[in-house]
Amino acid sequence: MKRSGAVMPGRGLPQTVISVGLLGPFQVSVNQVPVQLTAGRLRILLAVLALSSGRTVAVDRLASSVWTDGHQPNNVRRSIQTYIGRLRSLLGAESIGSTPAGYVLRAGSEQVDALRFVGLLKKSSEASDTAERTDRLLEALALWRGRPFDGVPSSQLAESETPWLLEGYLTALERRLDLDLAAGRHRGLVVELSELVTRHPLRESLWIRLIIALDRSGRRADALAQYDRARARIATELGVDPDPTLQRVHADLLAGRSARLESVAKVP
């Protein structure tokens, strides 16, 4: 039986398994052997195909990703065909299929880290067992190696795909932080959360978790100081008051109550 997502070059020949890494520095391998794509346009083309693995991507979509400045070649279809030929020579002749509408990467979602990440989050949210939910969540987070599409010179991917991937990552990360807080591991989270709010200073849900971790570690004065930092940063950059949830956490601290973690993020 043909395995889903695997390329079958021919009867009796070994399967070709392509793996594409997009959640950090760009990586591609064939049968676990790294393949170097030195040309930026080849990386863009493969990244776009990988995000839709198993599904046809129209030539127009590929072209708009490769030539983002609007200066496309006179014969776009032929140019894309040339690049596809170069990819096939590097990844295997059967690695990329063609249809009248466009091209398709013959790989399963498990072979593209961005798609696997989304699938694992879905499994985590649907699992009825707590241990299973946690395991799938941690497995998903472990796929991240850095900023998505690092080494893929495409402003279109950066603008259209990176934001939702990062949001999914941060949402999943916050769920993991919630599990740690619920398990009483607040002291160990202070350093991690301090680094996170430095990288994402306008994400109030991270400030909430930092303030709660500090409070539960017996550092209420530091927790109040972090609220002041968050409020000042939000006012300066956005010109608004903190989110009501963050304000409620602050009110709890001022009233001498333990800060309560209200669910402000859910795993998609």
Contacts in CASP RR format, 6 or more apart in sequence:
PFRMAT RR
TARGET T0000
AUTHOR 0000-0000-0000
METHOD contacts of the structure
MODEL  1
MKRSGAVMPGRGLPQTVISVGLLGPFQVSVNQVPVQLTAGRLRILLAVLA
LSSGRTVAVDRLASSVWTDGHQPNNVRRSIQTYIGRLRSLLGAESIGSTP
AGYVLRAGSEQVDALRFVGLLKKSSEASDTAERTDRLLEALALWRGRPFD
GVPSSQLAESETPWLLEGYLTALERRLDLDLAAGRHRGLVVELSELVTRH
PLRESLWIRLIIALDRSGRRADALAQYDRARARIATELGVDPDPTLQRVH
ADLLAGRSARLESVAKVP
2 8 0 8 1.000
3 15 0 8 1.000
4 108 0 8 1.000
5 53 0 8 1.000
5 54 0 8 1.000
5 106 0 8 1.000
5 107 0 8 1.000
5 108 0 8 1.000
5 111 0 8 1.000
6 15 0 8 1.000
6 16 0 8 1.000
6 17 0 8 1.000
6 106 0 8 1.000
6 107 0 8 1.000
6 108 0 8 1.000
7 15 0 8 1.000
7 16 0 8 1.000
7 17 0 8 1.000
7 18 0 8 1.000
7 92 0 8 1.000
7 94 0 8 1.000
7 95 0 8 1.000
7 106 0 8 1.000
7 107 0 8 1.000
8 15 0 8 1.000
8 94 0 8 1.000
9 15 0 8 1.000
9 16 0 8 1.000
9 92 0 8 1.000
9 93 0 8 1.000
9 94 0 8 1.000
10 94 0 8 1.000
14 31 0 8 1.000
16 30 0 8 1.000
16 31 0 8 1.000
16 91 0 8 1.000
16 92 0 8 1.000
16 94 0 8 1.000
16 95 0 8 1.000
17 30 0 8 1.000
17 31 0 8 1.000
17 32 0 8 1.000
17 107 0 8 1.000
17 111 0 8 1.000
18 28 0 8 1.000
18 29 0 8 1.000
18 30 0 8 1.000
18 91 0 8 1.000
18 95 0 8 1.000
18 105 0 8 1.000
18 106 0 8 1.000
18 107 0 8 1.000
18 111 0 8 1.000
19 27 0 8 1.000
19 28 0 8 1.000
19 29 0 8 1.000
19 30 0 8 1.000
19 32 0 8 1.000
19 107 0 8 1.000
19 111 0 8 1.000
19 112 0 8 1.000
20 27 0 8 1.000
20 28 0 8 1.000
20 46 0 8 1.000
20 47 0 8 1.000
20 50 0 8 1.000
20 53 0 8 1.000
20 105 0 8 1.000
20 107 0 8 1.000
20 111 0 8 1.000
20 112 0 8 1.000
20 113 0 8 1.000
21 27 0 8 1.000
21 28 0 8 1.000
21 50 0 8 1.000
21 112 0 8 1.000
21 113 0 8 1.000
21 114 0 8 1.000
22 47 0 8 1.000
22 50 0 8 1.000
22 51 0 8 1.000
22 112 0 8 1.000
22 113 0 8 1.000
22 114 0 8 1.000
22 148 0 8 1.000
22 149 0 8 1.000
22 152 0 8 1.000
23 113 0 8 1.000
23 114 0 8 1.000
23 117 0 8 1.000
23 143 0 8 1.000
23 144 0 8 1.000
23 145 0 8 1.000
23 146 0 8 1.000
23 148 0 8 1.000
23 165 0 8 1.000
24 144 0 8 1.000
24 145 0 8 1.000
24 146 0 8 1.000
24 147 0 8 1.000
24 148 0 8 1.000
24 149 0 8 1.000
24 150 0 8 1.000
25 145 0 8 1.000
25 146 0 8 1.000
25 150 0 8 1.000
25 151 0 8 1.000
26 37 0 8 1.000
26 43 0 8 1.000
26 47 0 8 1.000
26 149 0 8 1.000
26 150 0 8 1.000
26 151 0 8 1.000
26 152 0 8 1.000
27 34 0 8 1.000
28 34 0 8 1.000
28 35 0 8 1.000
28 37 0 8 1.000
28 46 0 8 1.000
28 91 0 8 1.000
29 35 0 8 1.000
30 91 0 8 1.000
30 92 0 8 1.000
30 95 0 8 1.000
35 90 0 8 1.000
35 91 0 8 1.000
37 43 0 8 1.000
37 46 0 8 1.000
37 87 0 8 1.000
37 90 0 8 1.000
39 86 0 8 1.000
40 151 0 8 1.000
40 152 0 8 1.000
40 153 0 8 1.000
41 66 0 8 1.000
41 83 0 8 1.000
42 83 0 8 1.000
42 86 0 8 1.000
42 87 0 8 1.000
42 90 0 8 1.000
43 151 0 8 1.000
43 152 0 8 1.000
43 153 0 8 1.000
44 65 0 8 1.000
44 66 0 8 1.000
44 152 0 8 1.000
44 153 0 8 1.000
44 154 0 8 1.000
44 157 0 8 1.000
45 62 0 8 1.000
45 65 0 8 1.000
45 66 0 8 1.000
45 80 0 8 1.000
45 83 0 8 1.000
45 84 0 8 1.000
45 87 0 8 1.000
46 87 0 8 1.000
46 91 0 8 1.000
46 105 0 8 1.000
47 149 0 8 1.000
47 152 0 8 1.000
47 154 0 8 1.000
47 157 0 8 1.000
48 57 0 8 1.000
48 61 0 8 1.000
48 62 0 8 1.000
48 65 0 8 1.000
48 154 0 8 1.000
48 157 0 8 1.000
49 57 0 8 1.000
49 62 0 8 1.000
49 96 0 8 1.000
49 103 0 8 1.000
49 104 0 8 1.000
49 105 0 8 1.000
50 105 0 8 1.000
50 107 0 8 1.000
50 112 0 8 1.000
50 114 0 8 1.000
50 115 0 8 1.000
51 112 0 8 1.000
51 114 0 8 1.000
51 115 0 8 1.000
51 161 0 8 1.000
52 104 0 8 1.000
52 105 0 8 1.000
53 104 0 8 1.000
53 105 0 8 1.000
53 106 0 8 1.000
53 107 0 8 1.000
53 108 0 8 1.000
53 109 0 8 1.000
53 111 0 8 1.000
53 112 0 8 1.000
53 115 0 8 1.000
54 104 0 8 1.000
54 105 0 8 1.000
54 106 0 8 1.000
54 107 0 8 1.000
54 108 0 8 1.000
55 104 0 8 1.000
56 99 0 8 1.000
56 101 0 8 1.000
56 102 0 8 1.000
56 103 0 8 1.000
56 104 0 8 1.000
57 102 0 8 1.000
57 103 0 8 1.000
57 104 0 8 1.000
58 101 0 8 1.000
58 102 0 8 1.000
59 76 0 8 1.000
59 77 0 8 1.000
59 80 0 8 1.000
59 101 0 8 1.000
59 102 0 8 1.000
59 103 0 8 1.000
60 76 0 8 1.000
62 80 0 8 1.000
62 102 0 8 1.000
62 103 0 8 1.000
63 72 0 8 1.000
63 76 0 8 1.000
63 79 0 8 1.000
63 80 0 8 1.000
64 156 0 8 1.000
65 154 0 8 1.000
65 156 0 8 1.000
65 157 0 8 1.000
66 80 0 8 1.000
66 83 0 8 1.000
66 154 0 8 1.000
67 73 0 8 1.000
68 154 0 8 1.000
68 155 0 8 1.000
68 156 0 8 1.000
72 79 0 8 1.000
73 79 0 8 1.000
80 103 0 8 1.000
84 96 0 8 1.000
84 98 0 8 1.000
84 103 0 8 1.000
85 96 0 8 1.000
87 95 0 8 1.000
87 96 0 8 1.000
88 95 0 8 1.000
88 96 0 8 1.000
94 106 0 8 1.000
95 105 0 8 1.000
95 106 0 8 1.000
95 107 0 8 1.000
96 103 0 8 1.000
96 104 0 8 1.000
96 105 0 8 1.000
96 106 0 8 1.000
97 103 0 8 1.000
97 104 0 8 1.000
97 105 0 8 1.000
97 106 0 8 1.000
98 104 0 8 1.000
108 115 0 8 1.000
109 115 0 8 1.000
109 116 0 8 1.000
109 119 0 8 1.000
110 116 0 8 1.000
113 143 0 8 1.000
114 148 0 8 1.000
114 165 0 8 1.000
116 140 0 8 1.000
116 143 0 8 1.000
117 140 0 8 1.000
117 143 0 8 1.000
117 144 0 8 1.000
117 165 0 8 1.000
117 169 0 8 1.000
118 268 0 8 1.000
119 140 0 8 1.000
120 136 0 8 1.000
120 137 0 8 1.000
120 139 0 8 1.000
120 140 0 8 1.000
120 143 0 8 1.000
121 136 0 8 1.000
121 137 0 8 1.000
121 140 0 8 1.000
121 168 0 8 1.000
121 172 0 8 1.000
121 267 0 8 1.000
121 268 0 8 1.000
122 268 0 8 1.000
123 132 0 8 1.000
123 136 0 8 1.000
124 132 0 8 1.000
124 133 0 8 1.000
124 134 0 8 1.000
124 136 0 8 1.000
124 137 0 8 1.000
124 140 0 8 1.000
124 172 0 8 1.000
124 267 0 8 1.000
125 133 0 8 1.000
125 266 0 8 1.000
125 267 0 8 1.000
125 268 0 8 1.000
127 133 0 8 1.000
127 136 0 8 1.000
134 179 0 8 1.000
137 172 0 8 1.000
137 175 0 8 1.000
137 176 0 8 1.000
137 179 0 8 1.000
137 267 0 8 1.000
138 176 0 8 1.000
140 172 0 8 1.000
141 169 0 8 1.000
141 172 0 8 1.000
141 173 0 8 1.000
141 176 0 8 1.000
144 169 0 8 1.000
147 162 0 8 1.000
147 166 0 8 1.000
148 157 0 8 1.000
148 161 0 8 1.000
148 162 0 8 1.000
148 165 0 8 1.000
148 166 0 8 1.000
149 157 0 8 1.000
149 158 0 8 1.000
149 161 0 8 1.000
149 162 0 8 1.000
168 268 0 8 1.000
170 200 0 8 1.000
170 203 0 8 1.000
170 206 0 8 1.000
170 265 0 8 1.000
171 265 0 8 1.000
171 266 0 8 1.000
171 267 0 8 1.000
171 268 0 8 1.000
172 267 0 8 1.000
172 268 0 8 1.000
173 196 0 8 1.000
174 205 0 8 1.000
174 206 0 8 1.000
174 209 0 8 1.000
174 264 0 8 1.000
174 265 0 8 1.000
175 265 0 8 1.000
175 266 0 8 1.000
175 267 0 8 1.000
177 189 0 8 1.000
177 192 0 8 1.000
177 193 0 8 1.000
177 209 0 8 1.000
178 209 0 8 1.000
178 261 0 8 1.000
178 263 0 8 1.000
178 265 0 8 1.000
180 186 0 8 1.000
180 188 0 8 1.000
180 189 0 8 1.000
181 189 0 8 1.000
181 209 0 8 1.000
181 212 0 8 1.000
181 213 0 8 1.000
181 216 0 8 1.000
181 261 0 8 1.000
182 261 0 8 1.000
184 216 0 8 1.000
186 212 0 8 1.000
186 213 0 8 1.000
186 216 0 8 1.000
186 217 0 8 1.000
187 213 0 8 1.000
187 217 0 8 1.000
188 213 0 8 1.000
189 209 0 8 1.000
189 213 0 8 1.000
190 210 0 8 1.000
190 213 0 8 1.000
190 214 0 8 1.000
190 217 0 8 1.000
190 219 0 8 1.000
193 206 0 8 1.000
193 209 0 8 1.000
193 210 0 8 1.000
193 213 0 8 1.000
194 210 0 8 1.000
196 203 0 8 1.000
196 206 0 8 1.000
196 210 0 8 1.000
197 203 0 8 1.000
197 206 0 8 1.000
197 207 0 8 1.000
197 210 0 8 1.000
197 226 0 8 1.000
197 230 0 8 1.000
200 206 0 8 1.000
201 230 0 8 1.000
201 233 0 8 1.000
201 237 0 8 1.000
202 233 0 8 1.000
202 234 0 8 1.000
202 237 0 8 1.000
202 238 0 8 1.000
204 230 0 8 1.000
204 234 0 8 1.000
204 242 0 8 1.000
204 243 0 8 1.000
204 245 0 8 1.000
204 246 0 8 1.000
204 264 0 8 1.000
205 245 0 8 1.000
205 264 0 8 1.000
205 265 0 8 1.000
207 226 0 8 1.000
207 227 0 8 1.000
207 230 0 8 1.000
207 246 0 8 1.000
208 245 0 8 1.000
208 246 0 8 1.000
208 249 0 8 1.000
208 261 0 8 1.000
208 264 0 8 1.000
209 261 0 8 1.000
210 226 0 8 1.000
211 223 0 8 1.000
211 226 0 8 1.000
211 227 0 8 1.000
211 230 0 8 1.000
211 246 0 8 1.000
211 249 0 8 1.000
211 250 0 8 1.000
211 253 0 8 1.000
211 259 0 8 1.000
212 223 0 8 1.000
212 249 0 8 1.000
212 259 0 8 1.000
212 260 0 8 1.000
212 261 0 8 1.000
214 220 0 8 1.000
214 222 0 8 1.000
214 223 0 8 1.000
214 226 0 8 1.000
215 223 0 8 1.000
215 253 0 8 1.000
215 258 0 8 1.000
215 259 0 8 1.000
216 258 0 8 1.000
216 259 0 8 1.000
220 253 0 8 1.000
220 256 0 8 1.000
223 253 0 8 1.000
223 259 0 8 1.000
224 250 0 8 1.000
224 253 0 8 1.000
224 254 0 8 1.000
227 242 0 8 1.000
227 246 0 8 1.000
227 249 0 8 1.000
227 250 0 8 1.000
227 253 0 8 1.000
230 242 0 8 1.000
230 246 0 8 1.000
231 241 0 8 1.000
231 242 0 8 1.000
234 240 0 8 1.000
234 241 0 8 1.000
234 242 0 8 1.000
235 241 0 8 1.000
241 247 0 8 1.000
242 250 0 8 1.000
245 262 0 8 1.000
245 264 0 8 1.000
248 262 0 8 1.000
249 259 0 8 1.000
249 260 0 8 1.000
252 258 0 8 1.000
252 259 0 8 1.000
252 260 0 8 1.000
253 259 0 8 1.000
END
